[in-house]
Amino acid sequence: MFNIFLIICFNIIIINCVDIKDYINLPDIELDSSEYGLHPGKTATNCSCGWTNKNTRRIVHGAETGINEYPLAAGLADGEYGFMKCGASIITAYHALTAAHCTIKEKGNKLAVIVGEHDVMTADETDATRMHPVKTVIEHEKYDQVNQQYDLSLLVLETKIEFTKKVGPACLPTSQRNLLDQAVKILGWGKLRSRGHRARALQEVNLRVIPLEVCAKTFAAEVPTTNPHQLCTFNYGKDACQGDSGGPVIWLDPDTNMFTQVGIVSYGSGCGSDSPGINTDLAYFTEWIHQKIASTVPEAAICTKM
């Protein structure tokens, strides 16, 4: 009944008929990464991407990941002291993605991308951690600091990332796809609660993609629905938090059985509140990413479904 009502609402474009309250009492989302991303699916990718490493603990509801469970996860850090500023993701051996609002105020500052990290307070839980200085920051030309449209930056690295079982790229979308009601994951080292401390270890949380109209009602003018470039996500009591910005929103592609990065964490209202989160929708920007990679490191290539 709810799905039929939702379709009717969209067909006649009645935004007010969809409300966040419709999603608060839905069952929690469980997506156990220990069962996914381990073996190729029925459709191949043009290069290895989006795989996971089996975690001996079954993690649901949002918690600490396994060590190097998600090789695509990275962090944007201070280039001198290594302090984690924002989340990021690996997309080629020379490029990473993050949010433009994470880099726009860092003009002139040394930045680095940290890969293979897990616990930022220890150095002995993994041998995969490396710091790669950022050579060039390319923010989207249309990035708007007021409404956070086009909130993405491509980071060009000075040194090549060595891909191993523990470190590797995300798969990127090949086309726009309807992800409504699909489960996605957010990865990051952000705060565990609004007034709490930042997480020491990489965290994951499962969210649901919900209609952009719900976010438009919550954030008003900041979320135009006439020309959407954003994903709206929600799971009651769970969300991205400060420090997760720029981190990857990943979706398990059933065709490849690997994780595709479908978004970049942009902003929200509080942490784990009853408000949804806004993410940059990468499906709209794959051509932009292709062009910027070709103009910086032509031999580099992103990984996608074939």
C-alpha positions in Angstrom: 0.0 0.0 0.0 2.8 2.4 0.9 4.7 1.7 -2.3 1.6 2.3 -4.4 0.9 5.6 -2.6 4.4 6.7 -3.1 4.3 6.0 -6.9 1.1 8.0 -7.3 2.6 10.9 -5.4 5.6 11.0 -7.7 3.5 10.8 -10.8 1.6 13.9 -9.9 4.6 15.5 -8.3 3.0 16.1 -4.9 6.1 16.6 -2.7 4.1 17.0 0.5 2.8 13.4 0.4 6.2 12.0 1.3 7.4 12.6 4.8 10.3 11.4 7.0 7.8 10.0 9.5 7.0 7.4 6.9 10.5 6.0 7.3 11.0 6.2 11.1 9.2 3.0 11.9 10.5 0.9 9.1 12.6 -2.2 10.0 16.3 -1.6 10.6 18.6 -2.3 7.6 21.1 -5.2 8.0 23.8 -5.6 5.3 26.4 -8.0 6.6 29.6 -7.3 4.7 31.1 -10.6 5.7 28.7 -12.2 3.1 29.3 -9.7 0.3 32.1 -8.3 -1.8 34.2 -11.4 -1.4 33.7 -13.2 -4.8 32.9 -11.8 -8.2 29.3 -11.9 -9.4 27.8 -12.7 -12.7 29.0 -9.5 -14.3 32.7 -8.5 -14.5 34.4 -5.2 -13.9 37.1 -3.8 -16.2 39.5 -3.8 -13.2 39.5 -5.1 -9.7 37.4 -2.9 -7.4 35.0 -2.7 -4.6 36.0 -5.9 -2.8 36.0 -6.5 0.9 38.1 -8.6 3.2 36.1 -11.0 5.4 35.5 -9.8 8.9 35.5 -12.5 11.6 32.9 -10.4 13.5 29.4 -10.0 12.1 28.7 -6.3 12.1 25.3 -4.8 11.7 23.4 -1.7 12.9 26.5 0.5 12.5 29.8 -0.2 14.3 33.5 -0.5 13.9 34.6 -2.3 10.7 37.0 -5.1 10.5 40.7 -4.2 10.0 41.1 -3.3 6.3 37.6 -4.7 5.6 37.0 -2.0 3.0 40.1 -1.4 1.0 38.5 1.5 -0.8 38.2 3.6 2.4 40.6 6.5 2.8 40.9 9.7 4.7 41.8 13.3 3.9 44.4 14.4 6.4 46.7 17.3 7.4 49.8 16.7 5.2 52.2 17.5 8.0 50.7 15.9 11.1 48.4 13.3 9.6 45.3 14.6 11.5 42.2 13.2 9.8 40.0 16.0 8.5 37.4 14.3 6.3 36.6 11.0 4.7 37.8 10.0 1.2 37.9 7.1 -1.2 40.4 5.6 -3.6 39.3 5.6 -7.3 42.6 5.1 -9.1 46.2 4.6 -8.1 46.7 8.4 -8.4 43.3 9.8 -7.4 40.9 10.0 -4.5 37.5 11.5 -4.0 36.2 13.7 -1.2 33.7 16.5 -0.7 34.5 20.0 -2.0 33.5 21.6 1.4 36.4 19.6 2.9 38.9 21.2 0.6 37.6 24.6 -0.2 39.0 26.2 3.0 42.3 24.4 2.7 43.9 26.6 0.1 47.6 26.7 0.6 47.6 24.0 3.2 49.4 20.7 2.8 47.0 17.8 2.5 47.5 14.0 2.2 45.3 11.0 1.6 45.7 8.2 4.1 45.0 4.7 2.8 45.0 1.3 4.5 44.1 2.9 7.8 41.9 1.4 10.6 42.7 2.8 14.1 44.2 6.2 13.8 45.6 6.0 17.4 47.7 2.9 16.8 50.4 2.0 14.2 50.5 -1.8 14.7 47.0 -3.1 13.8 47.8 -3.1 10.1 50.8 -2.9 7.8 48.8 -1.4 5.0 48.7 2.3 6.2 50.4 4.8 3.9 50.2 8.6 3.5 50.2 10.0 0.0 50.7 13.8 -0.3 48.1 15.6 -2.4 49.6 17.2 -5.5 46.4 19.0 -6.8 42.9 19.6 -5.5 40.2 19.9 -8.2 36.9 21.1 -6.8 33.9 21.0 -9.1 33.6 24.3 -10.9 30.0 24.7 -10.0 30.4 23.9 -6.3 28.1 26.2 -4.3 29.0 26.8 -0.6 25.5 28.0 0.2 23.4 25.0 -0.9 26.2 22.5 -1.2 25.4 21.5 -4.8 28.2 19.9 -6.8 30.0 19.0 -3.5 32.9 16.9 -4.7 36.6 17.3 -5.1 39.1 15.1 -7.0 42.4 14.7 -5.3 45.5 14.1 -7.5 48.3 12.4 -5.5 52.0 12.9 -5.7 52.8 9.2 -5.3 51.2 6.1 -6.6 49.0 4.0 -4.4 50.2 0.4 -4.3 47.1 -1.8 -4.7 47.1 -4.9 -2.5 44.5 -7.1 -0.9 44.1 -4.5 1.8 44.1 -1.3 -0.4 42.3 -0.8 -3.6 39.8 1.3 -5.5 36.0 1.6 -5.4 34.0 0.7 -8.4 32.2 3.8 -9.9 28.8 3.9 -11.5 28.4 3.5 -15.2 25.0 5.2 -15.4 22.2 6.6 -13.2 20.2 3.9 -11.4 17.1 4.1 -9.2 18.4 3.3 -5.7 15.2 4.2 -3.9 14.7 2.0 -0.9 18.1 0.3 -1.5 20.5 -0.2 1.4 23.8 1.7 1.3 26.8 2.0 3.6 28.7 5.0 4.8 32.3 4.7 6.0 34.2 7.2 8.1 36.2 8.2 11.1 33.6 10.9 12.2 32.2 11.5 15.6 30.2 8.7 17.2 27.6 11.3 18.5 27.0 15.0 18.0 28.9 16.1 21.1 31.2 13.1 21.3 34.8 12.3 20.3 35.8 11.3 16.8 36.0 7.6 16.2 39.5 6.0 16.6 38.7 3.2 14.2 36.8 3.2 10.9 33.1 2.9 11.3 30.3 1.8 9.0 26.6 2.5 9.1 23.8 1.1 7.0 21.3 3.6 5.6 18.3 3.5 3.2 18.0 5.7 0.1 14.8 7.6 0.4 13.0 10.1 -1.9 14.9 13.3 -2.5 11.6 15.1 -1.8 11.9 14.1 1.9 15.3 15.9 2.1 13.8 18.8 0.2 11.2 19.2 2.9 13.8 18.9 5.7 16.4 21.3 4.2 14.1 23.5 2.1 16.0 25.6 -0.5 19.2 23.7 -0.1 17.9 20.6 -1.9 16.4 21.5 -5.3 14.4 18.6 -6.7 14.1 19.9 -10.3 17.8 19.2 -11.1 18.9 16.7 -8.5 22.5 15.8 -8.0 22.1 14.4 -4.6 21.1 11.3 -2.7 18.9 11.4 0.4 19.7 8.7 3.0 18.1 7.8 6.3 17.9 5.2 9.1 16.3 6.3 12.3 18.9 6.9 15.0 21.8 6.4 12.6 23.6 8.8 10.3 26.9 10.2 9.1 28.4 12.6 11.6 31.0 15.4 11.8 34.2 14.0 10.3 32.4 11.6 8.0 32.0 14.3 5.4 33.7 13.4 2.1 33.5 9.7 2.9 32.1 7.2 0.5 28.5 6.1 0.2 28.7 2.5 -1.2 26.1 0.2 -2.6 26.4 -3.5 -3.2 25.9 -4.1 -6.9 24.0 -7.4 -7.2 25.5 -8.0 -10.7 29.1 -7.7 -9.7 28.8 -8.6 -6.0 31.2 -5.7 -5.4 30.7 -2.3 -3.8 30.1 0.6 -6.1 30.6 4.1 -4.7 27.3 5.9 -5.4 27.8 9.0 -3.3 29.9 11.3 -1.2 28.8 12.3 2.3 27.9 16.0 2.1 25.8 17.2 5.1 23.0 16.5 7.5 21.3 17.8 10.7 23.0 16.4 13.8 24.2 12.8 14.1 21.8 9.9 14.2 18.8 12.2 14.5 15.4 11.9 13.0 16.6 14.0 10.0 17.9 12.5 6.7 21.4 13.0 5.3 22.4 14.6 2.0 25.1 13.0 -0.3 26.5 14.0 -3.6 25.2 11.5 -6.2 28.2 10.3 -8.2 26.1 8.9 -11.1 25.8 12.5 -12.3 29.5 13.1 -12.2 31.3 10.1 -13.8 32.0 12.0 -17.0 33.4 14.9 -15.0 35.6 12.5 -13.1 36.8 10.8 -16.3 37.7 14.2 -17.9 39.7 15.3 -14.8 41.6 12.1 -14.5 42.5 12.1 -18.2 43.8 15.7 -17.9 46.0 14.9 -14.9 47.2 11.3 -15.1 46.1 10.0 -18.5 47.3 6.4 -17.8 45.1 6.1 -14.8 41.6 4.7 -15.2 38.6 4.2 -13.0 37.0 0.8 -12.5 33.4 0.1 -13.5 31.0 -2.6 -14.4 31.5 -4.0 -18.0 
